[in-house]
Amino acid sequence: MRLDDPRNAAVVSAGFEASAETEAAGHDVVFEINLSAKPLVDERLTDHISSEITRTGVNPRSLMFEVTETEAIINIDRARPPSAWLSR
């Protein structure tokens, strides 16, 4: 799986890796991953997040995704389905 912009995949993966290391050390911390709204309309994002959950074993509730507001508002109709998936 490859997102349109490999930096988005790298940011998501780095967030999961940091969270996994923190959980392994016994700390209960929520990591915030900041993304622009553009990757939210890439259906491969949810696949990538699912694979990172499996790969790292991270509790998904230990991650929060922040979306750039301006872009989210401009692309609100396209951003709704993935953001609904992320909030599960």
N, C-alpha and C positions, 0 to 999 in steps of 0.2 A: 504494500500500500504506500502510495506517495501522494502527499498533499501538493497543491499547486506551488506553494512556496515552501521549500524545505526548512526555512527558518521557523515556520509555525510548528512543524513536526518536532524540530529540535527544542523549541521552548516547552512544548507539552512534555516531551520525554524528560527534559531536565527537571521539570517540576515534579514528575512522578519519581524520578531517581532521588531527588532531595527529600521528598516525603518518605520514601522507603527507608533511606538512611536514618532519618529522624525517628520513624516508628521503631526501627531495629534498635535504636539507642534508648527506647523506652519513653520517648517524649510524645506528648499529645498536642500536636500543633496543626493548624490549618494553613496550608500553602495557597496563595493566590496566584493564579496564572493569568497574565494580562494578554489578551488577544484583540486584534482588530476584529471588526464584524465580518470582514471578507472571508476568513476561514470558516465562519459559521454557515456559510452557504455552500461550502464544499462538503458533500455528503461523506467523503472519506474521513472527515474529522472524527465523527463518532466511531468509525471503525478503528481509527488510530487510538483513540482514547480507550476503547474496549480492549485492544491488544496491550496497551500499557498497563491497564488494571491487571490483566492476566500475567503479563511479564514480571511486574514488580510486586504483585500481591498487596498493593496499597489499598487501604480502605477508601473507596471513592468519596466518602463524606469528609475526608481530610483534605480535600482540594476544593477550591472555589475558582470559578472562571469569571474574570472581569472582562467586559466588552466595552470598547471605545463607544461612548454614547452617541456621538454624532453619526458614526457609520451605522450603528444599530438602528437608529431612527430612519436614516435614508433607506436602508434595506430591510425594514421591519418585516415585511411579508415573507421574504426569503429567509430571514433569521429565526423566525418563530419555530419551525419544526426542530432544528437542531438544539435550540435553546430549551425547548420543552424536554427533549431527550436528556440534556445535561442536568436538568433540575430533578430528575427522578431519583 
